Every structure is written in C-alpha cells, then in structure tokens.
C-alpha cells in the first residue's frame, strides 16, 4: 500500500497496489500492519456503506463528538466522489482547514481521516457506492452535523447549492459557528 500524500492533521491518502491479469485485478485494501507503520494504530469496529443514486448527492458534514469520536477510512466501491475532511479540533493549528480529495473506484485510492474531523462527500457520478471503516460504533447521542456549504469554511465543492441533493438532516445542519455555540 502506497501513501500517496500526507495532509495536515494526520489525514492520509492511500493507494493499495493492484495486481492484474486478463481476468481483472486483486488488491489488498486494508492492512492493519501497514497503517500502523504509518501512524494509524486505530482499531476498526464497524463498516458503513452508502449508495447514492444521483450525481451531486452531498452527504455531510458529519462527525461524532467525544467520547465516541470516529476515525474513518473511506474508499469508493463504484463511481467517484469529492471527499472532504474539516479539522474541527479547536486546539489544532489547522482548525477550520479542510482537505478535498477525489476518490474513485477506478483509482482505488482511499482517505484516512482521524478523530476530530468532520467528514462529507459529493458524488461525481450516479450510482456511487462508498464504504468506510470507522473506529467507534455509531452513537446517536454523539452524532453531529455542520452544514456542507458553510461560508466560514469556504469549501470548493464541485457542485452549486441549487444542484446538490441533500437529506433533510444535512439541509438543516448548523453552521460551524452554531455548532460551536459562537452564534
């Protein structure tokens, strides 16, 4: 597994090697040993999968707060996404900065997002399937959202708000300032 890029705050872009022949290819998509060698010693406890029927589906920005904060390892099984991680750790030097990476099934790249980041993505193709491994079980009491297009974050999403397909929960999510109680 190759570490394609190291981002701030411990976010990593990974690319598992693919071994192909006339039948297709094989890839080891997760190795606890390899991730541990790169500073990711977290244990994954749950896998989540989503399927988005239409292009421009936006999911997020989501996170769980302590004591149920989740690290996430994101990969695309079908289609492609613009994946976003926002550092919401108030004591971090990278607080409010975001990382945006295109992930696709064809490339096989993945994104490791440590605890303390809000996560979201926008589908770039119809019928996109995303799988993510998480380091903490889902805890409804710790579930939080931040509105995906918060002007304070100024994320360069590939879709205009008028074309984005959102859940009611994501549409009603608070801004970062509201999430933090600053307004």
C-alpha positions as CSV (number, residue, x, y, z in Angstrom):
1,X,0.0,0.0,0.0
2,X,1.4,3.4,-1.0
3,X,0.9,6.6,1.0
4,X,0.1,8.9,-1.9
5,X,0.0,12.1,0.2
6,X,0.2,13.2,3.8
7,X,-2.1,16.0,4.7
8,X,-2.2,18.1,7.8
9,X,-3.6,16.7,11.0
10,X,-2.7,13.1,10.2
11,X,-5.0,12.8,7.2
12,X,-3.5,10.3,4.7
13,X,-4.3,9.5,1.1
14,X,-3.6,5.8,0.4
15,X,-3.4,3.7,-2.8
16,X,-3.4,0.0,-2.4
17,X,-1.5,-1.8,-5.1
18,X,-3.4,-3.7,-7.7
19,X,-2.2,-6.9,-9.3
20,X,-3.9,-7.5,-12.6
21,X,-4.1,-10.0,-15.4
22,X,-6.5,-10.9,-18.2
23,X,-9.2,-11.8,-15.5
24,X,-9.1,-8.4,-13.8
25,X,-7.2,-7.4,-10.7
26,X,-6.6,-8.2,-7.0
27,X,-5.9,-5.7,-4.3
28,X,-5.3,-5.8,-0.5
29,X,-7.5,-2.9,0.5
30,X,-6.7,-2.9,4.2
31,X,-3.7,-3.9,6.3
32,X,-3.6,-3.1,10.0
33,X,0.2,-3.6,9.9
34,X,0.8,-1.2,7.0
35,X,-1.4,1.5,8.5
36,X,0.2,1.1,11.9
37,X,3.6,1.6,10.2
38,X,2.3,5.0,9.1
39,X,1.0,6.0,12.5
40,X,-2.6,4.8,12.2
41,X,-2.9,2.3,15.1
42,X,-6.7,2.6,15.4
43,X,-8.9,-0.5,15.5
44,X,-11.9,-0.5,13.2
45,X,-15.1,-1.7,14.8
46,X,-17.8,-1.1,12.1
47,X,-18.1,-0.8,8.4
48,X,-20.7,1.5,6.8
49,X,-21.7,1.6,3.1
50,X,-23.8,4.1,1.2
51,X,-25.2,4.2,-2.3
52,X,-26.1,7.5,-3.9
53,X,-28.5,7.1,-6.9
54,X,-27.8,10.5,-8.4
55,X,-24.8,12.6,-9.3
56,X,-24.3,15.6,-7.0
57,X,-25.5,13.9,-3.9
58,X,-23.9,15.6,-0.9
59,X,-23.6,13.7,2.4
60,X,-22.2,15.6,5.4
61,X,-20.5,17.2,7.0
62,X,-20.9,14.6,9.8
63,X,-18.9,13.7,12.9
64,X,-19.3,12.1,16.3
65,X,-18.1,14.0,19.3
66,X,-16.2,12.6,22.3
67,X,-16.3,10.1,23.9
68,X,-17.5,8.5,20.6
69,X,-15.3,10.3,18.1
70,X,-14.7,8.3,14.9
71,X,-11.7,7.9,12.7
72,X,-12.7,6.9,9.2
73,X,-11.1,5.0,6.3
74,X,-13.0,6.0,3.2
75,X,-13.0,4.2,-0.2
76,X,-15.3,4.1,-3.2
77,X,-16.6,0.8,-4.5
78,X,-18.3,2.2,-7.6
79,X,-18.2,5.6,-9.1
80,X,-16.4,8.6,-7.7
81,X,-16.6,11.3,-5.0
82,X,-15.1,14.6,-3.9
83,X,-14.3,13.7,-0.3
84,X,-13.8,16.4,2.4
85,X,-12.3,16.4,5.9
86,X,-12.6,19.5,8.0
87,X,-10.4,19.9,11.1
88,X,-12.8,20.9,13.9
89,X,-10.4,20.4,16.8
90,X,-10.3,23.8,18.5
91,X,-6.8,23.3,19.8
92,X,-5.4,22.3,16.4
93,X,-3.1,24.7,14.4
94,X,-5.2,23.5,11.4
95,X,-8.5,24.3,13.0
96,X,-11.2,25.0,10.3
97,X,-8.9,24.0,7.4
98,X,-10.2,21.3,5.0
99,X,-8.8,18.7,2.7
100,X,-10.6,17.8,-0.5
101,X,-9.6,14.7,-2.4
102,X,-11.2,12.9,-5.4
103,X,-11.6,9.3,-4.6
104,X,-12.8,6.8,-7.3
105,X,-13.3,3.1,-7.7
106,X,-11.2,3.1,-10.8
107,X,-8.2,4.6,-9.0
108,X,-8.7,2.6,-5.8
109,X,-7.4,5.5,-3.6
110,X,-8.6,5.9,0.0
111,X,-8.6,8.6,2.6
112,X,-7.8,8.1,6.3
113,X,-9.5,10.7,8.4
114,X,-8.5,10.8,12.1
115,X,-10.8,11.6,15.0
116,X,-11.7,15.3,15.3
117,X,-12.6,15.9,11.7
118,X,-16.0,16.5,10.2
119,X,-16.5,14.4,7.0
120,X,-18.6,14.8,3.9
121,X,-18.6,14.0,0.2
122,X,-20.2,14.8,-3.1
123,X,-20.9,12.1,-5.7
124,X,-19.4,12.9,-9.1
125,X,-21.3,10.0,-10.8
126,X,-24.7,8.4,-10.4
127,X,-24.9,5.1,-8.6
128,X,-21.9,5.8,-6.5
129,X,-21.1,3.4,-3.6
130,X,-18.9,4.3,-0.7
131,X,-17.5,2.1,2.1
132,X,-16.0,3.4,5.2
133,X,-14.4,1.7,8.2
134,X,-14.9,3.5,11.5
135,X,-13.1,3.3,14.8
136,X,-16.1,3.8,17.1
137,X,-19.6,2.4,17.0
138,X,-22.5,4.7,15.9
139,X,-23.7,6.6,19.0
140,X,-26.8,8.7,18.3
141,X,-26.1,10.9,21.4
142,X,-22.7,11.9,19.8
143,X,-23.9,12.4,16.3
144,X,-23.4,15.9,14.9
145,X,-23.5,17.8,11.6
146,X,-22.2,21.0,10.1
147,X,-23.8,22.5,7.0
148,X,-21.9,21.4,4.0
149,X,-21.6,24.8,2.4
150,X,-20.8,26.9,5.4
151,X,-19.3,30.2,4.1
152,X,-16.8,30.3,7.0
153,X,-15.3,27.0,5.8
154,X,-15.3,28.1,2.1
155,X,-15.0,24.5,0.8
156,X,-14.5,24.4,-3.0
157,X,-17.3,21.9,-3.7
158,X,-17.7,20.8,-7.3
159,X,-21.5,21.4,-7.2
160,X,-23.6,24.5,-6.8
161,X,-26.1,24.6,-3.9
162,X,-29.0,24.7,-6.3
163,X,-28.0,21.3,-7.9
164,X,-27.0,19.5,-4.7
165,X,-29.2,16.6,-3.5
166,X,-29.3,16.7,0.3
167,X,-31.1,14.9,3.1
168,X,-33.4,16.9,5.4
169,X,-30.9,16.5,8.2
170,X,-28.0,17.9,6.1
171,X,-30.1,20.7,4.8
172,X,-30.9,21.8,8.4
173,X,-27.4,21.3,9.8
174,X,-26.0,24.3,11.7
175,X,-23.0,26.4,10.6
176,X,-19.7,25.8,12.3
177,X,-20.3,28.9,14.5
178,X,-23.6,27.5,15.6
179,X,-22.1,24.0,16.1
180,X,-19.5,25.6,18.4
181,X,-22.0,27.9,20.2
182,X,-20.4,31.1,18.8
183,X,-23.7,32.5,17.5
